């Protein structure tokens, strides 16, 4: 027993040392783990920040407070408290504090000083805290998360839902490297562009040189002049023979690796590595083309929701869900969710060959954000694109879901044209950030009174339509008014499916899905939804879960699962 105890101690020490070395070698320190927590909409914020007479609970980060029985119905402000030390070997480094997601509005204080605010629950944000901390000394941090903002029918899971970490850098660092690799099938070339954004936190202008390689093969170097306390963006372009390149495809998702280092006065100051795929996803006429081949692809929407994990998306859940969706249901293409997806979902979709449309959370006819020239939605789109640019699985961006961009007929309430102008402008803005991917939005009026001229049809690469009625009539109506572009049925359903295990799809829905295969301009369908999900939206059953899923919230399969499996097999034949 004593020998076993000694072995366990040795294993613990080895593991601890390895972890510490990894953190130091990567200049990263995770702040995940146990934090102190209090949920309150009444306590004085200043008292909480100063930690005066606060009775703290404990909570795990990343996590959602609503997964705990005590806070399961709580809405509003939750405060997190954490003490930490900056490693002593970071003394002459730039120190950054990064949050990968906090839902939905976040405020951060460090040692009692307010650092800033971030609005948007699904994208990362960070602070440079170099002048506010001293290596080796203890620091205190308070984070406020407010989940009172809601869109859609999904549950507004509150809290610090993704990783938090400190990281160290030199004065000059890479903010991002974005690689575009577009095959030219006419000239049998692949055209590459690498765009670098570098930051200089120093007090002097510097000349930085960037050296890159793809899978060990060097590409041209780039020299950039960066002013003090500023950043600079520059690009390099080059070509390769198409025959020398392996293309990324849903049947063969081959990934390359782009590695770059930055040198200043011949000293290495930063390095970064990103995986990417070489593929071209485009529209010709009324069809999608992947790598110069017409494709039709089906999918399922998946809500970031689980009763045990909230919307934190642990790796094992993502792997289990997405392998089931792709391998067992035969799906290759979907929007999945009405918000930026977690980073580990994107990486996994890259690796298995699953194509995605990513969307910012603007939803419905009365969304307060669907107004022209909205700096907040532009910020969400920019944060999403900058984070996700290199993922080959992401083939399109969407600016919103179920928007009404015309004055509806048939007795619907009068609406202004704000949403039309919002969509038109946001599509243009998105193109300015990334013109290598398709752009779309989900219209709720393309089949309810919309016509060319009062829908932003010309600005879209393809149409997305959600169908919860007679899908055949809806699609025929849309195509009659908006021809010559592909139509993707981004959601299809026919009422809530019901609880596991016996709930089934309605027979007319099965007929609609089978018959839609006969419409060549329909590029695919995506059922709503894969999983049941927690909600307090109107129409939610007493269980507290919207039972639209082909599996329930715990991933138990319903009869509907096997019905959908048969429908999608027919599409593949």
Buried (B, 14 or more C-beta within 10 A) or exposed (E): EEEEEEEEEEEEEEEEEEEEEEBBEEBBBEBBEEBBBBBBEEBEBEEBBBBEEBEBBEBBBBBBBBBBEEBEEBBEBBBBBBEBBBBEEBEEBBBBBBBBBBBBBBBBBBBEEEBEEBBBBBBBBBBBBBEBBEBEEEBBBBBBBBBEBBBBBBBBBBBBBBBBBBBBBBBBBBBBBBBBBBBEEEEEBBBBBBBBBBBBBBEEEBEBBBBBEBEEEEBEEBEBEBEEEEBBEBEBEEEBEBEEBEBBBBEEBBBBEBBBBBBBEEEEBBEBEBBBBBBBBBBEEBBBBBBEEEBBBBBBBBBBBBBEBBBBBBEEBBBEBBEBBBEEBBBBBBBBBBBBBBBBBBBBBBBBBBBBBBBBBBBBBEBEBBBBEBEBBBBBBBBBBBBBBBBBBBBBBBBBBBBBBBBBEEEBEEBEEBBBBBBBBBBEBBBEBBEBBBBBBBBBBBBBBBEEEBBBBEBBBBBBBBBEEEBBEBBEBBBEBBEEBBBBBBBBBBEBBBBBEEBBBBEEBBEBBEEBBEBEBBBBBBBBBBBBBBBEEEEBEEEBBBBBBBBBBEBEBBBBBEBBBEBBEEBEE
